[in-house]
């Protein structure tokens, strides 16, 4: 393994000697774009870390439709809560770009949580952040108007990736719970208003300050 685990939280809270032992038990796998890493409800035998690429956690619905709950990138842990409660993975993980993942046996991860309080504390902080992101995303879908959903998703993604959002319109639609055509219309309006710029269908560049001000203005008008 070329990149040490101590580059990733919460493993940076472990003693170097312990990290070397864990690395000897890890696996590294390449994933192709569109490949399912694990399915919701399947046996949680591995805790995965995104080493390279982008992974979306979500729910797969009838007829193959996928709705995104969380967007995960380099350094993120995927559904490690299953290593704690020993139940099936709570979501489906799909590689949205070619990438590499590091796999750690779930039983080993659970032992680390018990043995090292600092590791456990950092892991729980990461988990809380993920849960809040999922709650904010799913909770908003039931009542927010389409444009507000899209803007909120873009602002959420800006916090993770910066102003260059590497998601396609289809992926933004999966995250916002909207039809792709709706997202295309909304992003086109935002582009004409000077709030976003696009590079074809594969990415968007946003001005977070202007987008937040636009959202605030819309809220006051209602």
N, C-alpha and C positions, 0 to 999 in steps of 0.2 A: 504494500500500500504506500504510494508515493506521498500522499498528503496525510499527516498525522491527525488522529482523532482530536488532539488538543486544539486543533484549529476550529472545532465546532463546539458550541454550547449544547448541553451542559458538561461535556467531557473535559472542558478546560478547567473545571473545578476539581479534577481528580489528580492524584499524585502521578508523576511521569512513569514510575515503575508499574503502576496499575494500568495505565494506558497501554503500555507495551504488551502486557498480558492480554488485554482485551483485543488489541489489533491482531494478535495471533489467531483469534477465534472468529474474526470478521470475514465476511465474503464481500466481493465487489462485483457488481453486475452492470452490464450495459443494457439500456432499454431503448427501443425504437419509438419514434413518435406514434402515438395512438395505442401503444401497448398497455394492457392492464397489469399493474404491479401487484395488486391484490383486490379481491372483491369484498364488498360488504358482507359480513357474517362469516367469512372464511376464517380458518384457524390462524390465530395470531402468533405464529412461531418466530417471527422476525420483526425487529424494530428497524426501520429503514431511515437513513439519512440521505438527503439529496446532496450529492457531491458536485454534480454538474447538471444543468438543464432545468426544466420546469415541470412540476407535477400538480395536477388538480385533484383535490378531494371533493367527492360529491355523491350524488344519488343517481342510479341508473333506473329510469322509468320504463313502463311498457313501450314497446315499439322502438326501443333503443335510445330514447332521448336521455341526455345527461344534463343534470343541473349541478353547477359548481357551488360548493360551500366555502372552500378555502383554496387559495393559490399558494403553492409552496415552491421555494427556490433554493439556491445553494445554501447549505447549512441547516435547513429545516428538517425537523423530525416528523415522520408520518405516523399519526395515530398510535403513539406510544402508550396511550391510556389502556390499550388492550393488554399490555404487559403488566398493568397494575390490577385490573379486575378479572383478567383471564377469560374474558368473553371475546366473541368474534370481532373482527375489525368493524368499527362503527360507520365506515364509509368506504366507497370504492376509490382507488387511486389510479389515475390514468396519466401516463407520460404525455405531455403536450408538446414536447420537443425531444430530440435525441438526447440522452443523458446517461450519467453514471450514478449508481446508488450504492451505498455501503450498508450491508446488513449485519445486525448484531442479534444474537439469540435473545429472545424475549425473556427467558429465564435469567440470563446473565444481567440484562438491563434491570430487571426487578430486584435482583440481589444488590446491585449498585445503589438503587434507591434506598434500600434498607441500611446499607453499610456506611454510606457517605451523606451526611446531612446537607452539606453544601451542594452536592450533586442533586439531591432530591429537591432542595429549594429552588435551584435554577431550573430544573425540569418542570416544577409546578408553575413557575412564572411563565415559562414558554407555553404550557398547557392553557393557562388562564388567558393569555393573549390570543391563542387560537380559538378558544371557546367564545371569547368576546367578538372576534371577527365573524365567526359563524353566526352568532346570535344577531349581530348587527345586520348581516346580510339577509338572513332568512326572515327576521322580524320585520324588516322594512318592506318586503315584497307584498305583504298582505294589504297594504293601504297606500303606499306611495305611488304617485303618478310616474309614468314611464320615464320622462326626462329626468326627474329627480333620482330615480333608481340608477340610471346610467351615470349621472354626475357623481352620485355617492360612490358607485363602484370605481369610477376613474380616480376619485380622490383617495379611496382606500388603496388602490393599486399604486398610486404615486408615492405613498408612504413606504411602500415595499421596494419599488423599482426606480423611483425618481421620475423625472418628467417624461422619459421615454417609456411608454407602456408597451410591452412586447406581445400583447394579446391581439388576436384577430377580432373582427367584429363578431364572428360566430362565438368565440370564446367569451367575449364580453356579454353577449346575449345569454349564454349559459350561466354566467355569474349573476346577471341582473334578473333572470327569470322572464325574459322577453323573447319575442320572435326576432330572428336575425334582421328581417326587413325593417322592423321598428328601430332597432339599434342603428342601422345604416342611415335611416331618415334623421334620427336625433343627432348622431355624430356629424352628419352633413350640415344640419342647422348650427351646431356648435362651431363647426369649422368656418361657416360663413360669418358668424359673429366674432371670429378671431379668438375663440377660446381654446381651440385645438387645431393642430395641423396633422396631416396624415402622410404616410408613406405607403400608398396603395392600400391593400386590405390587411396587411400584416402587422402594422403598429400605428400607434398614435403618440404625438407629442402634445402634452397639455401644459397649460399655465395654471397651476393649482390655486394661486392667489385670485386670479380672475374667475376661475370656475367656482370657487367658494363664494365670492362676491355675487356672482350670477345666481347661485343657489339661494343666497340670503335675500336678494332682491325679489326673486320669484316667491319666496315664502311670505314676504311682507305684502305682496300684491294680492294674496288670497284673503 
